Amino acid sequence: MIKVAFFGAAGKMGKMLVAHAAGNPEFQIVAALDAPACPALGKDAGENAGVGPIGVPITSELPADAKPDVLVDFSSARAFETVLALCTSRKIPLVYATTGLTDAQLEQLAEAAKSIPILRSPSMSPAVNLTMKLSQIAARALKDADADVEIVERHHRYKIDAPSGTALKFGDLIAKEMGIDQFRHGREGKVGARPHNEIAYHALRTGDDPGQHTVIFGMLGETLELTVKSSSRDSYASGALEAAKFLVAQKPGRVYDMYDVLDL
């Protein structure tokens, strides 16, 4: 049985992770962490997630007697330093599922991966990561086909960052395959003819949409579109738990990702 701790346990994704892990016999929840100002501190994490008591309170610090095999962070980039310091000091493998990191923070993550196993992915969804692989294949095949690349992403009104980390990951993978080095975020006014050597991102924010991504390869006479949609956050939670299962068997040395989990 894998002993797991969650950071951001009182948030939307945190509650879903608690619910999924509480019903999974492969996991034992040993800690549920959140920010010091979180109003849910002290509550039973299972009750707070709507699955009944599990005997684990939501706390702002990892209890000294808790010995997690892995910690899953699905909170926000604001907690990055706290989470990384905790995991490196206690030698806890880290599944980092939060977007919005700076280049400097990504470097810190890579440095920490030399001492503890770390897995980071802008999306924990298996379908999203499979679509990323398909996008790489398409980009490689269309590199010399004069294809224009546009990425459209759609999320709920509460999402803080735009474009999404997943959209940026799509763009990064495609850019490397096609040798593209220019990026645009939306269009307005008389922008003129579209330059070929760019990827454009478009971010939509509506209601409670858990996430949609469409990658468009537009050529003269034909268009290829790859679309992946989430109908709920369940796929992110189940994917994060699969990542946790994978990571506990790995050694430090590099930052793993969902490609490793899915053997892509």
C-alpha positions as CSV (number, residue, x, y, z in Angstrom):
1,M,0.0,0.0,0.0
2,I,1.3,3.4,-0.9
3,K,1.3,6.1,1.8
4,V,0.3,9.4,0.1
5,A,0.1,13.0,1.2
6,F,-1.7,15.7,-0.6
7,F,-0.9,19.4,-0.7
8,G,-3.9,21.6,-1.6
9,A,-6.1,19.0,0.0
10,A,-9.0,21.4,0.5
11,G,-9.1,22.8,-3.0
12,K,-11.3,21.5,-5.8
13,M,-8.7,19.1,-7.2
14,G,-7.4,18.3,-3.7
15,K,-10.8,17.1,-2.6
16,M,-11.2,15.0,-5.7
17,L,-7.8,13.4,-5.0
18,V,-8.7,12.6,-1.5
19,A,-12.0,11.1,-2.7
20,H,-10.3,8.9,-5.3
21,A,-7.5,7.8,-3.0
22,A,-9.8,7.1,-0.1
23,G,-11.7,4.6,-2.3
24,N,-8.5,3.0,-3.7
25,P,-7.1,0.1,-1.7
26,E,-3.7,0.7,-3.2
27,F,-3.4,4.0,-1.3
28,Q,-3.4,5.1,2.4
29,I,-3.8,8.9,2.9
30,V,-1.4,9.9,5.7
31,A,-1.5,13.6,5.4
32,A,-3.8,16.3,3.9
33,L,-2.0,19.7,3.7
34,D,-3.2,23.2,2.8
35,A,-2.2,26.8,3.4
36,P,-2.1,28.2,6.9
37,A,-5.1,30.5,6.1
38,C,-7.2,27.7,4.7
39,P,-10.7,27.8,6.4
40,A,-10.9,24.0,6.3
41,L,-7.9,23.4,8.6
42,G,-8.7,20.9,11.3
43,K,-11.5,19.3,9.4
44,D,-11.4,15.6,8.5
45,A,-10.1,15.5,4.9
46,G,-12.5,12.7,3.9
47,E,-15.5,14.6,5.3
48,N,-14.4,17.8,3.6
49,A,-14.1,15.8,0.3
50,G,-17.6,14.3,0.8
51,V,-16.6,10.7,1.3
52,G,-16.9,10.4,5.0
53,P,-14.3,10.5,7.8
54,I,-10.9,8.9,7.1
55,G,-9.2,10.0,10.3
56,V,-6.8,12.5,8.6
57,P,-7.3,16.2,9.5
58,I,-6.3,19.0,7.1
59,T,-3.2,20.6,8.5
60,S,-0.8,23.4,7.4
61,E,2.3,21.4,8.2
62,L,3.2,17.7,7.6
63,P,2.9,15.9,11.0
64,A,6.3,14.6,12.3
65,D,5.0,11.1,12.5
66,A,3.6,11.0,8.9
67,K,5.9,9.1,6.6
68,P,4.4,9.5,3.1
69,D,5.9,7.5,0.2
70,V,4.9,10.3,-2.1
71,L,3.4,13.8,-2.0
72,V,1.0,15.1,-4.7
73,D,0.7,18.8,-5.1
74,F,-2.3,20.1,-6.9
75,S,-2.5,23.6,-5.3
76,S,-1.0,26.7,-6.9
77,A,2.5,28.0,-7.9
78,R,2.3,30.3,-4.9
79,A,3.1,27.3,-2.7
80,F,6.0,26.1,-4.8
81,E,8.8,27.0,-2.4
82,T,7.0,25.5,0.6
83,V,6.2,22.3,-1.2
84,L,9.7,21.8,-2.7
85,A,11.4,22.6,0.7
86,L,9.2,20.1,2.5
87,C,9.9,17.3,0.0
88,T,13.6,17.9,-0.3
89,S,14.1,18.1,3.5
90,R,12.0,15.0,4.3
91,K,13.2,13.1,1.1
92,I,9.6,12.7,-0.2
93,P,9.1,11.9,-3.9
94,L,7.0,14.7,-5.4
95,V,4.2,14.6,-8.1
96,Y,3.9,18.2,-9.1
97,A,0.7,18.9,-10.9
98,T,0.5,22.7,-10.6
99,T,1.1,25.1,-13.6
100,G,2.4,28.6,-13.7
101,L,6.0,28.1,-12.7
102,T,8.7,30.5,-13.8
103,D,11.8,29.5,-15.6
104,A,13.8,29.9,-12.3
105,Q,11.3,27.7,-10.5
106,L,11.6,25.0,-13.2
107,E,15.4,25.1,-12.7
108,Q,14.9,24.7,-9.0
109,L,12.7,21.7,-9.7
110,A,15.3,20.2,-11.9
111,E,18.0,20.7,-9.3
112,A,15.8,19.1,-6.6
113,A,15.2,16.1,-8.9
114,K,18.9,15.2,-8.4
115,S,18.1,14.3,-4.8
116,I,14.5,13.1,-4.8
117,P,12.2,11.5,-7.5
118,I,10.1,14.3,-9.1
119,L,7.4,14.0,-11.7
120,R,5.9,17.1,-13.2
121,S,3.3,17.4,-15.9
122,P,1.1,20.4,-16.8
123,S,-1.8,17.9,-17.2
124,M,-2.2,14.6,-15.4
125,S,-4.9,13.5,-17.9
126,P,-3.9,10.3,-19.8
127,A,-5.9,11.5,-22.8
128,V,-4.3,14.9,-22.9
129,N,-0.8,13.3,-22.8
130,L,-1.7,10.9,-25.6
131,T,-2.9,13.9,-27.6
132,M,0.4,15.6,-27.0
133,K,2.1,12.6,-28.4
134,L,-0.1,12.6,-31.5
135,S,0.6,16.3,-31.9
136,Q,4.3,15.7,-31.9
137,I,3.8,13.0,-34.6
138,A,1.7,15.4,-36.7
139,A,4.1,18.2,-36.3
140,R,7.0,16.0,-37.4
141,A,5.0,14.8,-40.5
142,L,3.9,18.4,-41.4
143,K,7.2,20.2,-40.8
144,D,7.7,20.8,-44.5
145,A,4.0,21.1,-45.4
146,D,3.6,24.8,-44.8
147,A,1.2,24.2,-41.9
148,D,0.0,27.0,-39.7
149,V,-0.4,26.0,-36.0
150,E,-3.0,27.5,-33.7
151,I,-3.9,26.3,-30.2
152,V,-7.2,27.0,-28.6
153,E,-7.8,26.2,-24.9
154,R,-11.0,26.5,-22.8
155,H,-11.2,26.4,-19.0
156,H,-13.5,27.5,-16.2
157,R,-13.8,31.2,-15.1
158,Y,-11.7,30.7,-12.0
159,K,-8.5,29.6,-13.7
160,I,-5.7,32.0,-12.8
161,D,-3.2,31.6,-15.7
162,A,-3.6,32.0,-19.4
163,P,-2.9,30.3,-21.7
164,S,-3.0,27.1,-19.7
165,G,0.2,25.2,-18.9
166,T,-1.2,22.4,-21.0
167,A,-1.6,24.6,-24.0
168,L,2.0,25.9,-23.6
169,K,3.2,22.4,-23.4
170,F,1.5,21.5,-26.6
171,G,3.1,24.6,-28.2
172,D,6.6,23.7,-26.9
173,L,6.4,20.2,-28.2
174,I,5.2,21.2,-31.6
175,A,7.7,24.1,-31.9
176,K,10.6,21.8,-31.3
177,E,9.4,19.4,-34.0
178,M,8.8,22.1,-36.6
179,G,11.6,24.6,-35.7
180,I,9.2,27.4,-34.8
181,D,10.5,30.2,-32.6
182,Q,7.7,32.8,-32.6
183,F,4.6,32.8,-30.4
184,R,1.5,35.0,-30.3
185,H,-1.2,35.3,-27.7
186,G,-4.4,36.3,-29.4
187,R,-4.9,38.8,-32.2
188,E,-6.4,42.3,-32.4
189,G,-6.5,45.1,-35.0
190,K,-4.9,45.1,-38.4
191,V,-2.2,42.5,-37.8
192,G,-1.6,41.8,-41.4
193,A,-1.0,38.4,-43.1
194,R,-0.2,35.6,-40.7
195,P,3.5,34.8,-40.6
196,H,4.3,31.1,-41.0
197,N,6.9,30.8,-38.3
198,E,4.7,31.2,-35.3
199,I,2.3,29.4,-33.0
200,A,-0.7,31.3,-31.7
201,Y,-2.6,30.7,-28.5
202,H,-6.2,31.6,-27.7
203,A,-7.6,31.2,-24.2
204,L,-11.3,31.0,-23.4
205,R,-12.7,31.2,-19.9
206,T,-16.3,30.1,-19.4
207,G,-18.4,28.7,-16.6
208,D,-17.2,25.5,-15.0
209,D,-15.4,24.0,-18.0
210,P,-12.8,21.6,-16.6
211,G,-10.7,21.8,-19.8
212,Q,-10.6,21.5,-23.6
213,H,-7.6,21.8,-25.9
214,T,-7.6,21.9,-29.7
215,V,-4.5,21.9,-31.8
216,I,-5.0,23.1,-35.4
217,F,-2.6,22.4,-38.3
218,G,-3.9,24.5,-41.2
219,M,-2.7,24.0,-44.7
220,L,-3.8,25.2,-48.1
221,G,-6.8,22.9,-49.0
222,E,-7.0,20.9,-45.8
223,T,-6.9,21.1,-42.0
224,L,-6.0,18.7,-39.2
225,E,-7.4,19.2,-35.8
226,L,-6.6,17.3,-32.6
227,T,-9.1,17.9,-29.8
228,V,-9.2,16.5,-26.3
229,K,-12.0,17.4,-23.8
230,S,-12.5,16.7,-20.1
231,S,-16.0,16.2,-18.9
232,S,-14.9,16.2,-15.3
233,R,-11.8,16.4,-13.2
234,D,-11.8,12.7,-12.5
235,S,-9.3,12.0,-15.2
236,Y,-6.8,14.5,-13.6
237,A,-7.2,12.8,-10.2
238,S,-6.9,9.2,-11.5
239,G,-3.9,10.2,-13.6
240,A,-2.2,11.9,-10.7
241,L,-2.6,8.7,-8.6
242,E,-1.1,6.6,-11.5
243,A,1.8,9.1,-11.5
244,A,2.2,8.6,-7.8
245,K,2.3,4.8,-8.2
246,F,4.9,5.2,-11.0
247,L,7.1,7.6,-9.0
248,V,7.5,5.6,-5.9
249,A,9.4,3.0,-7.9
250,Q,11.8,5.5,-9.5
251,K,15.2,6.9,-8.5
252,P,16.3,10.6,-8.5
253,G,18.2,11.9,-11.5
254,R,15.7,13.8,-13.7
255,V,12.2,15.2,-13.8
256,Y,9.8,12.5,-15.0
257,D,6.6,13.2,-16.8
258,M,3.3,11.5,-17.8
259,Y,5.0,10.2,-21.0
260,D,7.1,8.0,-18.6
261,V,3.9,6.9,-16.7
262,L,2.1,6.0,-20.0
263,D,5.2,4.5,-21.6
264,L,5.0,6.9,-24.6
